[in-house]
Amino acid sequence: MSKLSNLEKRIGIFFKNKDLLQQALIHRSYLNENHDFYLGHNERLEFLGDAVLEIIVTEYLYLNFPNSPEGDLTNWRASLVNSKMLFSVASNLGVEDYLFLSKGESKDKNSKARQYILANSIEAIIGSIYLDQGIELSKKFVVENIIPELDDIIKSKSYLDPKSRFQECSQEKFGITPIYKVLKEEGPDHNKHFTVGLFLEDELVSTGSGGSKQEAQVDAADKGIKIKNW
């Protein structure tokens, strides 16, 4: 258990039942090779942790942003609890060093699958904290490791889809509403391909392409955000 004590120090929470923390780190693949292991995999803890995380983040946003509309709160919450954010938290805490994985899964580093495993492990850890220590220390973990990302989410408007984000930034900075124009339309009716230009007045900011006008507009907006460094 000495290795687990290092993780406890990292997260600042010390478990009464160390098995709960260990189980939060056991991926299903590990048990496929270790049938007699005395603990189960972490999926039930993940299920619990997902619900605990959502209520803690929801309460935090509700209490700390009393004048913000429901739509903004919903978007901010989604950005705080998604797998990309939880993977980032897991990476910052070095959770990968403590995972119980199959030999094959252990070799599969830097993959999408590994990112999801790490994101899910954070939910499982939250579930284990809740069972072992209750809601207050679960809040402590979330407030210290996840909530600090909120400022960047709000400032960068990363919670918005690309078109909404580009429009908000262009109106805020220049007082201009962006316009999308179809520059090219190719292919038969059942397999169209569109090229769309994103304009700020007469300035062509970027072009995007896709199988529909909407898809091409989103692509153009995404590129426009990068070009403008928004």
Backbone as CSV, one residue per row, in Angstrom:
resi,resn,N_x,N_y,N_z,CA_x,CA_y,CA_z,C_x,C_y,C_z
1,MET,0.812,-1.214,0.000,0.000,0.000,0.000,0.851,1.271,0.000
2,SER,2.174,1.152,0.090,3.013,2.345,0.170,2.891,3.198,-1.083
3,LYS,2.730,2.542,-2.227,2.581,3.289,-3.470,1.292,4.114,-3.444
4,LEU,0.234,3.517,-2.919,-1.029,4.243,-2.807,-0.909,5.433,-1.874
5,SER,-0.078,5.327,-0.849,0.074,6.446,0.083,0.656,7.668,-0.630
6,ASN,1.470,7.432,-1.653,1.986,8.554,-2.448,0.854,9.261,-3.183
7,LEU,-0.091,8.478,-3.706,-1.234,9.079,-4.387,-2.116,9.825,-3.381
8,GLU,-2.275,9.255,-2.197,-3.045,9.950,-1.164,-2.434,11.316,-0.858
9,LYS,-1.120,11.368,-0.797,-0.449,12.649,-0.549,-0.715,13.627,-1.695
10,ARG,-0.691,13.107,-2.912,-0.917,13.984,-4.070,-2.310,14.595,-4.054
11,ILE,-3.311,13.781,-3.683,-4.676,14.303,-3.706,-5.069,14.933,-2.369
12,GLY,-4.207,14.765,-1.358,-4.451,15.408,-0.068,-5.577,14.787,0.730
13,ILE,-5.874,13.523,0.448,-6.940,12.818,1.166,-6.426,11.441,1.557
14,PHE,-6.595,11.089,2.820,-6.078,9.817,3.326,-7.253,8.914,3.692
15,PHE,-7.280,7.761,3.086,-8.433,6.866,3.171,-8.428,6.016,4.434
16,LYS,-9.621,5.828,4.982,-9.799,4.858,6.069,-9.729,3.446,5.477
17,ASN,-10.426,3.259,4.350,-10.439,1.973,3.654,-9.606,2.100,2.387
18,LYS,-8.352,1.686,2.445,-7.437,1.844,1.313,-7.915,1.061,0.086
19,ASP,-8.673,-0.008,0.323,-9.151,-0.812,-0.800,-10.044,-0.013,-1.738
20,LEU,-10.759,0.959,-1.204,-11.627,1.784,-2.055,-10.811,2.578,-3.062
21,LEU,-9.707,3.153,-2.603,-8.849,3.898,-3.517,-8.212,2.951,-4.534
22,GLN,-7.759,1.799,-4.061,-7.131,0.856,-4.985,-8.126,0.384,-6.046
23,GLN,-9.345,0.113,-5.623,-10.351,-0.360,-6.581,-10.661,0.701,-7.635
24,ALA,-10.575,1.959,-7.252,-10.822,3.046,-8.203,-9.814,3.048,-9.344
25,LEU,-8.713,2.351,-9.166,-7.632,2.360,-10.153,-7.553,1.058,-10.952
26,ILE,-8.496,0.154,-10.727,-8.445,-1.158,-11.388,-9.302,-1.148,-12.648
27,HIS,-8.647,-1.251,-13.790,-9.359,-1.340,-15.069,-9.803,-2.777,-15.297
28,ARG,-10.918,-2.918,-15.992,-11.472,-4.245,-16.256,-10.438,-5.192,-16.873
29,SER,-9.552,-4.666,-17.720,-8.578,-5.510,-18.426,-7.632,-6.221,-17.449
30,TYR,-7.340,-5.573,-16.316,-6.428,-6.176,-15.342,-6.996,-7.481,-14.802
31,LEU,-8.289,-7.496,-14.560,-8.924,-8.681,-13.991,-9.021,-9.819,-15.007
32,ASN,-8.968,-9.483,-16.299,-8.966,-10.531,-17.324,-7.705,-11.392,-17.219
33,GLU,-6.630,-10.814,-16.695,-5.363,-11.550,-16.542,-5.105,-11.959,-15.095
34,ASN,-5.911,-11.408,-14.176,-5.711,-11.695,-12.748,-7.070,-12.062,-12.132
35,HIS,-7.562,-13.250,-12.507,-8.922,-13.656,-12.131,-9.116,-13.765,-10.622
36,ASP,-8.063,-14.031,-9.901,-8.196,-14.262,-8.459,-7.944,-13.003,-7.626
37,PHE,-7.780,-11.855,-8.300,-7.522,-10.622,-7.546,-8.708,-10.342,-6.620
38,TYR,-8.417,-9.853,-5.425,-9.444,-9.786,-4.384,-10.405,-8.600,-4.517
39,LEU,-10.128,-7.684,-5.452,-11.015,-6.543,-5.662,-11.598,-6.575,-7.079
40,GLY,-12.738,-5.924,-7.245,-13.350,-5.825,-8.565,-12.811,-4.621,-9.332
41,HIS,-13.313,-4.438,-10.549,-12.889,-3.284,-11.358,-13.611,-2.018,-10.880
42,ASN,-13.271,-0.896,-11.503,-13.694,0.408,-10.981,-14.975,0.965,-11.593
43,GLU,-15.701,0.179,-12.388,-16.805,0.762,-13.149,-17.979,1.209,-12.269
44,ARG,-18.244,0.482,-11.190,-19.327,0.916,-10.303,-18.940,2.203,-9.552
45,LEU,-17.674,2.286,-9.148,-17.205,3.525,-8.506,-17.251,4.693,-9.487
46,GLU,-16.941,4.406,-10.737,-17.002,5.434,-11.786,-18.438,5.942,-11.942
47,PHE,-19.394,5.017,-11.930,-20.815,5.361,-12.034,-21.225,6.295,-10.885
48,LEU,-20.797,5.949,-9.681,-21.112,6.777,-8.514,-20.405,8.122,-8.591
49,GLY,-19.116,8.097,-8.924,-18.331,9.332,-8.974,-18.838,10.323,-9.997
50,ASP,-19.351,9.822,-11.111,-19.919,10.682,-12.149,-21.064,11.515,-11.565
51,ALA,-21.942,10.863,-10.788,-23.082,11.567,-10.193,-22.632,12.542,-9.100
52,VAL,-21.657,12.126,-8.294,-21.151,12.995,-7.223,-20.486,14.233,-7.829
53,LEU,-19.674,14.029,-8.845,-19.001,15.147,-9.515,-20.013,16.129,-10.076
54,GLU,-21.049,15.607,-10.727,-22.033,16.495,-11.354,-22.769,17.337,-10.318
55,ILE,-23.153,16.747,-9.199,-23.887,17.528,-8.192,-22.981,18.557,-7.522
56,ILE,-21.710,18.223,-7.308,-20.788,19.182,-6.681,-20.552,20.377,-7.613
57,VAL,-20.300,20.096,-8.881,-20.063,21.177,-9.845,-21.332,22.010,-10.030
58,THR,-22.478,21.341,-10.108,-23.752,22.054,-10.278,-24.011,22.986,-9.097
59,GLU,-23.816,22.487,-7.881,-24.027,23.312,-6.691,-23.060,24.493,-6.667
60,TYR,-21.796,24.239,-7.006,-20.788,25.302,-6.999,-21.186,26.421,-7.970
61,LEU,-21.564,26.040,-9.183,-21.939,27.044,-10.178,-23.201,27.792,-9.760
62,TYR,-24.167,27.077,-9.232,-25.424,27.699,-8.800,-25.176,28.742,-7.710
63,LEU,-24.339,28.403,-6.748,-24.105,29.297,-5.613,-23.170,30.457,-5.946
64,ASN,-22.206,30.218,-6.833,-21.185,31.232,-7.098,-21.477,32.125,-8.297
65,PHE,-22.466,31.771,-9.098,-22.829,32.601,-10.255,-24.341,32.841,-10.241
66,PRO,-24.825,33.591,-9.229,-26.268,33.760,-9.052,-26.954,34.515,-10.191
67,ASN,-26.204,35.286,-10.962,-26.809,36.077,-12.032,-26.630,35.472,-13.425
68,SER,-26.010,34.281,-13.481,-25.772,33.648,-14.777,-26.963,32.786,-15.179
69,PRO,-27.335,32.855,-16.464,-28.490,32.066,-16.921,-28.187,30.574,-16.957
70,GLU,-29.251,29.790,-16.964,-29.127,28.332,-16.939,-28.268,27.815,-18.095
71,GLY,-28.418,28.440,-19.274,-27.662,27.977,-20.446,-26.163,28.058,-20.238
72,ASP,-25.688,29.164,-19.664,-24.257,29.313,-19.391,-23.790,28.301,-18.345
73,LEU,-24.586,28.150,-17.290,-24.214,27.209,-16.227,-24.109,25.788,-16.780
74,THR,-25.033,25.438,-17.659,-25.027,24.102,-18.266,-23.776,23.899,-19.115
75,ASN,-23.427,24.911,-19.899,-22.240,24.818,-20.754,-20.955,24.747,-19.935
76,TRP,-20.881,25.539,-18.887,-19.679,25.530,-18.037,-19.541,24.182,-17.339
77,ARG,-20.650,23.664,-16.856,-20.600,22.357,-16.199,-20.122,21.278,-17.166
78,ALA,-20.668,21.298,-18.378,-20.265,20.298,-19.377,-18.768,20.373,-19.649
79,SER,-18.212,21.571,-19.675,-16.776,21.739,-19.928,-15.931,21.253,-18.756
80,LEU,-16.480,21.355,-17.547,-15.722,20.947,-16.355,-15.734,19.443,-16.121
81,VAL,-16.771,18.759,-16.589,-16.902,17.328,-16.262,-16.670,16.419,-17.467
82,ASN,-16.286,16.983,-18.620,-16.104,16.115,-19.790,-14.792,15.331,-19.699
83,SER,-14.661,14.342,-20.574,-13.514,13.425,-20.485,-12.185,14.133,-20.760
84,LYS,-12.201,15.150,-21.595,-10.964,15.891,-21.887,-10.448,16.577,-20.620
85,MET,-11.367,17.194,-19.874,-10.974,17.875,-18.635,-10.497,16.870,-17.593
86,LEU,-11.222,15.760,-17.452,-10.867,14.773,-16.431,-9.548,14.088,-16.768
87,PHE,-9.278,13.899,-18.055,-7.979,13.358,-18.466,-6.860,14.312,-18.055
88,SER,-7.094,15.613,-18.235,-6.103,16.618,-17.845,-5.843,16.575,-16.333
89,VAL,-6.906,16.424,-15.554,-6.769,16.334,-14.095,-5.969,15.090,-13.720
90,ALA,-6.306,13.966,-14.354,-5.591,12.710,-14.084,-4.106,12.846,-14.412
91,SER,-3.801,13.521,-15.514,-2.403,13.720,-15.915,-1.668,14.580,-14.908
92,ASN,-2.318,15.639,-14.448,-1.692,16.538,-13.469,-1.390,15.828,-12.155
93,LEU,-2.236,14.872,-11.798,-2.057,14.141,-10.541,-1.168,12.911,-10.698
94,GLY,-0.799,12.595,-11.941,0.047,11.427,-12.174,-0.656,10.113,-11.907
95,VAL,-1.975,10.066,-12.148,-2.770,8.867,-11.848,-2.317,7.661,-12.676
96,GLU,-1.799,7.908,-13.855,-1.393,6.806,-14.726,-0.400,5.864,-14.041
97,ASP,0.440,6.405,-13.182,1.446,5.594,-12.484,0.831,4.568,-11.538
98,TYR,-0.448,4.749,-11.204,-1.087,3.908,-10.193,-2.155,2.972,-10.762
99,LEU,-2.389,3.042,-12.065,-3.433,2.217,-12.672,-3.071,0.736,-12.663
100,PHE,-4.076,-0.105,-12.525,-3.936,-1.551,-12.662,-4.508,-1.922,-14.026
101,LEU,-3.614,-2.261,-14.965,-4.005,-2.550,-16.341,-3.474,-3.905,-16.778
102,SER,-4.077,-4.452,-17.820,-3.519,-5.667,-18.418,-2.183,-5.325,-19.064
103,LYS,-1.389,-6.349,-19.367,-0.087,-6.120,-20.009,-0.259,-5.420,-21.350
104,GLY,-1.256,-5.849,-22.106,-1.497,-5.223,-23.414,-1.923,-3.782,-23.278
105,GLU,-2.825,-3.517,-22.328,-3.312,-2.158,-22.113,-2.201,-1.265,-21.583
106,SER,-1.289,-1.832,-20.804,-0.180,-1.052,-20.242,0.732,-0.493,-21.325
107,LYS,0.840,-1.212,-22.438,1.727,-0.776,-23.527,1.074,0.294,-24.400
108,ASP,-0.242,0.434,-24.269,-0.995,1.293,-25.184,-1.046,2.732,-24.678
109,LYS,0.126,3.311,-24.446,0.183,4.671,-23.897,-0.147,5.698,-24.971
110,ASN,-0.569,6.876,-24.517,-0.833,8.014,-25.396,-1.917,7.738,-26.432
111,SER,-2.791,6.797,-26.170,-3.888,6.496,-27.089,-5.167,7.144,-26.575
112,LYS,-6.178,7.227,-27.466,-7.489,7.734,-27.058,-8.059,6.867,-25.944
113,ALA,-7.872,5.536,-26.086,-8.397,4.610,-25.084,-7.790,4.900,-23.712
114,ARG,-6.487,5.160,-23.670,-5.834,5.458,-22.388,-6.379,6.757,-21.789
115,GLN,-6.639,7.729,-22.633,-7.197,8.986,-22.137,-8.546,8.766,-21.468
116,TYR,-9.383,7.920,-22.083,-10.690,7.626,-21.495,-10.543,6.847,-20.180
117,ILE,-9.600,5.915,-20.142,-9.363,5.153,-18.912,-8.964,6.104,-17.779
118,LEU,-8.092,7.054,-18.077,-7.650,8.011,-17.063,-8.784,8.938,-16.636
119,ALA,-9.568,9.402,-17.603,-10.713,10.257,-17.266,-11.686,9.506,-16.372
120,ASN,-11.962,8.257,-16.725,-12.892,7.447,-15.927,-12.343,7.174,-14.529
121,SER,-11.017,7.078,-14.426,-10.422,6.810,-13.109,-10.639,7.987,-12.165
122,ILE,-10.688,9.200,-12.686,-10.956,10.360,-11.827,-12.368,10.273,-11.261
123,GLU,-13.327,9.886,-12.102,-14.688,9.704,-11.595,-14.719,8.609,-10.528
124,ALA,-13.985,7.519,-10.770,-13.935,6.423,-9.787,-13.289,6.873,-8.484
125,ILE,-12.235,7.666,-8.578,-11.587,8.202,-7.366,-12.565,9.071,-6.579
126,ILE,-13.325,9.905,-7.287,-14.327,10.741,-6.611,-15.367,9.856,-5.924
127,GLY,-15.781,8.791,-6.592,-16.716,7.855,-5.988,-16.144,7.203,-4.746
128,SER,-14.864,6.862,-4.798,-14.225,6.219,-3.640,-14.067,7.201,-2.480
129,ILE,-13.758,8.456,-2.792,-13.664,9.479,-1.744,-15.021,9.659,-1.074
130,TYR,-16.067,9.695,-1.878,-17.417,9.887,-1.348,-17.803,8.757,-0.387
131,LEU,-17.518,7.515,-0.776,-17.861,6.379,0.083,-17.023,6.350,1.354
132,ASP,-15.767,6.746,1.236,-14.855,6.643,2.372,-14.913,7.860,3.285
133,GLN,-15.100,9.038,2.707,-14.942,10.270,3.482,-16.183,11.174,3.463
134,GLY,-17.130,10.898,2.578,-18.336,11.720,2.527,-18.247,12.867,1.539
135,ILE,-19.315,13.657,1.490,-19.456,14.688,0.465,-18.474,15.843,0.650
136,GLU,-18.142,16.199,1.886,-17.303,17.383,2.099,-15.896,17.191,1.524
137,LEU,-15.287,16.034,1.748,-13.954,15.818,1.183,-14.026,15.551,-0.323
138,SER,-15.157,15.045,-0.780,-15.357,14.934,-2.231,-15.356,16.331,-2.845
139,LYS,-16.032,17.262,-2.166,-16.036,18.661,-2.632,-14.626,19.223,-2.626
140,LYS,-13.881,18.931,-1.572,-12.496,19.421,-1.472,-11.694,18.989,-2.695
141,PHE,-11.808,17.727,-3.056,-11.069,17.218,-4.207,-11.483,17.941,-5.494
142,VAL,-12.781,18.087,-5.694,-13.287,18.722,-6.923,-12.910,20.196,-6.974
143,VAL,-13.064,20.886,-5.845,-12.767,22.329,-5.805,-11.277,22.590,-6.015
144,GLU,-10.430,21.699,-5.516,-8.984,21.901,-5.651,-8.444,21.470,-7.019
145,ASN,-9.076,20.484,-7.644,-8.483,19.896,-8.848,-9.240,20.161,-10.150
146,ILE,-10.511,20.513,-10.052,-11.308,20.689,-11.271,-11.832,22.114,-11.415
147,ILE,-12.394,22.673,-10.354,-12.973,24.024,-10.406,-11.968,25.084,-10.858
148,PRO,-10.657,25.000,-10.500,-9.726,26.041,-10.943,-9.655,26.234,-12.458
149,GLU,-10.111,25.241,-13.223,-10.094,25.371,-14.685,-11.210,26.276,-15.197
150,LEU,-12.149,26.626,-14.330,-13.334,27.370,-14.772,-12.995,28.746,-15.339
151,ASP,-12.057,29.451,-14.713,-11.699,30.796,-15.197,-11.259,30.765,-16.652
152,ASP,-10.396,29.806,-16.990,-9.917,29.693,-18.371,-11.050,29.333,-19.321
153,ILE,-11.957,28.467,-18.867,-13.094,28.075,-19.707,-13.945,29.290,-20.048
154,ILE,-14.210,30.128,-19.038,-15.052,31.308,-19.262,-14.327,32.350,-20.113
155,LYS,-13.045,32.589,-19.802,-12.290,33.609,-20.548,-12.091,33.217,-22.008
156,SER,-11.780,31.963,-22.247,-11.491,31.511,-23.613,-12.753,31.217,-24.417
157,LYS,-13.908,31.168,-23.721,-15.186,30.817,-24.344,-15.132,29.437,-24.998
158,SER,-14.277,28.572,-24.467,-14.105,27.240,-25.051,-15.346,26.372,-24.896
159,TYR,-16.279,26.800,-24.051,-17.515,26.038,-23.863,-18.496,26.245,-25.017
160,LEU,-18.247,27.248,-25.853,-19.122,27.534,-26.983,-18.735,26.709,-28.199
161,ASP,-19.724,26.427,-29.062,-19.386,25.816,-30.343,-18.630,26.853,-31.170
162,PRO,-17.834,26.442,-32.178,-16.962,27.387,-32.900,-17.689,28.600,-33.490
163,LYS,-18.871,28.402,-34.065,-19.587,29.534,-34.673,-20.006,30.549,-33.611
164,SER,-20.543,30.066,-32.513,-20.966,30.981,-31.437,-19.763,31.697,-30.831
165,ARG,-18.681,30.947,-30.673,-17.472,31.532,-30.080,-16.902,32.619,-30.986
166,PHE,-16.800,32.348,-32.295,-16.256,33.344,-33.212,-17.154,34.580,-33.239
167,GLN,-18.479,34.379,-33.251,-19.400,35.514,-33.290,-19.291,36.362,-32.030
168,GLU,-19.241,35.730,-30.873,-19.120,36.494,-29.616,-17.845,37.329,-29.602
169,CYS,-16.736,36.697,-30.018,-15.447,37.405,-30.008,-15.436,38.550,-31.017
170,SER,-15.976,38.327,-32.205,-15.950,39.373,-33.241,-16.842,40.549,-32.851
171,GLN,-17.969,40.257,-32.205,-18.839,41.351,-31.767,-18.221,42.105,-30.591
172,GLU,-17.570,41.356,-29.719,-16.937,41.960,-28.545,-15.760,42.842,-28.932
173,LYS,-14.941,42.369,-29.886,-13.708,43.083,-30.238,-13.924,44.158,-31.310
174,PHE,-14.816,43.883,-32.278,-14.961,44.792,-33.418,-16.377,45.325,-33.617
175,GLY,-17.331,44.789,-32.878,-18.716,45.192,-33.104,-19.248,44.716,-34.441
176,ILE,-18.688,43.618,-34.962,-19.061,43.107,-36.287,-19.639,41.700,-36.153
177,THR,-20.734,41.443,-36.853,-21.294,40.101,-36.911,-20.706,39.381,-38.126
178,PRO,-20.102,38.221,-37.959,-19.495,37.513,-39.092,-20.540,37.031,-40.092
179,ILE,-20.110,36.916,-41.326,-20.973,36.444,-42.415,-20.323,35.233,-43.064
180,TYR,-21.130,34.235,-43.407,-20.642,33.041,-44.098,-21.202,33.033,-45.514
181,LYS,-20.312,32.858,-46.504,-20.728,32.803,-47.904,-20.234,31.517,-48.544
182,VAL,-21.110,30.873,-49.305,-20.703,29.676,-50.043,-19.825,30.108,-51.209
183,LEU,-18.584,29.640,-51.226,-17.637,29.986,-52.287,-17.630,28.946,-53.401
184,LYS,-17.935,27.718,-53.048,-17.904,26.640,-54.041,-18.842,25.527,-53.609
185,GLU,-19.536,24.959,-54.584,-20.443,23.835,-54.329,-20.179,22.793,-55.405
186,GLU,-19.764,21.619,-54.966,-19.361,20.590,-55.928,-20.083,19.278,-55.641
187,GLY,-20.127,18.418,-56.676,-20.631,17.060,-56.488,-22.121,16.931,-56.755
188,PRO,-22.577,15.689,-56.909,-24.007,15.416,-57.142,-24.828,15.691,-55.885
189,ASP,-26.151,15.747,-56.046,-27.040,16.094,-54.932,-26.866,15.175,-53.730
190,HIS,-26.598,13.899,-53.981,-26.498,12.951,-52.862,-25.112,12.973,-52.204
191,ASN,-24.174,13.721,-52.775,-22.817,13.757,-52.211,-22.176,15.130,-52.441
192,LYS,-22.842,16.155,-51.937,-22.365,17.527,-52.122,-21.142,17.810,-51.256
193,HIS,-20.324,18.750,-51.744,-19.180,19.222,-50.956,-19.158,20.741,-51.062
194,PHE,-19.158,21.400,-49.908,-19.239,22.857,-49.870,-17.939,23.471,-49.356
195,THR,-17.580,24.600,-49.969,-16.496,25.440,-49.451,-17.115,26.773,-49.070
196,VAL,-16.915,27.165,-47.817,-17.552,28.368,-47.283,-16.484,29.341,-46.809
197,GLY,-16.713,30.622,-47.071,-15.818,31.668,-46.585,-16.412,32.353,-45.370
198,LEU,-15.561,32.648,-44.401,-15.965,33.387,-43.200,-15.448,34.812,-43.344
199,PHE,-16.372,35.780,-43.331,-16.016,37.175,-43.571,-16.348,38.049,-42.364
200,LEU,-15.467,39.011,-42.103,-15.762,40.141,-41.229,-15.813,41.362,-42.133
201,GLU,-17.025,41.801,-42.449,-17.251,42.807,-43.491,-16.610,42.316,-44.790
202,ASP,-15.594,43.010,-45.325,-14.991,42.584,-46.589,-13.778,41.678,-46.407
203,GLU,-13.379,41.447,-45.172,-12.187,40.642,-44.905,-12.535,39.150,-44.903
204,LEU,-11.881,38.387,-45.782,-12.018,36.934,-45.758,-11.074,36.410,-44.672
205,VAL,-11.646,35.929,-43.573,-10.844,35.469,-42.444,-10.330,34.056,-42.677
206,SER,-11.213,33.181,-43.147,-10.853,31.771,-43.330,-11.840,31.101,-44.262
207,THR,-11.484,29.922,-44.733,-12.407,29.097,-45.504,-12.528,27.737,-44.836
208,GLY,-13.707,27.140,-44.970,-13.940,25.818,-44.410,-14.655,24.952,-45.420
209,SER,-14.593,23.662,-45.232,-15.240,22.747,-46.170,-15.971,21.653,-45.410
210,GLY,-16.951,21.040,-46.098,-17.698,19.961,-45.469,-18.800,19.444,-46.358
211,GLY,-19.460,18.403,-45.908,-20.523,17.778,-46.680,-21.850,18.500,-46.598
212,SER,-21.919,19.557,-45.779,-23.110,20.413,-45.702,-22.638,21.841,-45.461
213,LYS,-23.524,22.799,-45.683,-23.151,24.197,-45.444,-22.805,24.415,-43.968
214,GLN,-23.610,23.795,-43.086,-23.372,23.945,-41.649,-21.999,23.404,-41.262
215,GLU,-21.671,22.222,-41.773,-20.378,21.606,-41.464,-19.232,22.474,-41.956
216,ALA,-19.385,23.044,-43.144,-18.347,23.918,-43.703,-18.224,25.208,-42.895
217,GLN,-19.349,25.736,-42.421,-19.319,26.955,-41.596,-18.592,26.712,-40.276
218,VAL,-18.884,25.574,-39.643,-18.215,25.237,-38.382,-16.712,25.092,-38.598
219,ASP,-16.332,24.459,-39.710,-14.917,24.291,-40.032,-14.245,25.652,-40.235
220,ALA,-14.936,26.555,-40.942,-14.392,27.902,-41.173,-14.257,28.671,-39.862
221,ALA,-15.258,28.545,-39.003,-15.217,29.246,-37.709,-14.072,28.717,-36.848
222,ASP,-13.903,27.397,-36.843,-12.828,26.784,-36.057,-11.461,27.296,-36.533
223,LYS,-11.293,27.376,-37.845,-10.036,27.893,-38.401,-9.883,29.380,-38.108
224,GLY,-11.001,30.106,-38.172,-10.967,31.540,-37.900,-10.542,31.849,-36.477
225,ILE,-10.990,31.030,-35.536,-10.605,31.190,-34.128,-9.094,31.051,-33.980
226,LYS,-8.535,30.071,-34.680,-7.087,29.837,-34.593,-6.309,30.966,-35.271
227,ILE,-6.807,31.424,-36.417,-6.133,32.514,-37.139,-6.130,33.799,-36.306
228,LYS,-7.254,34.097,-35.673,-7.366,35.306,-34.861,-6.791,35.124,-33.449
229,ASN,-6.410,33.879,-33.158,-5.866,33.573,-31.829,-6.873,33.883,-30.724
230,TRP,-8.129,33.502,-30.980,-9.199,33.691,-30.006,-9.450,32.377,-29.275
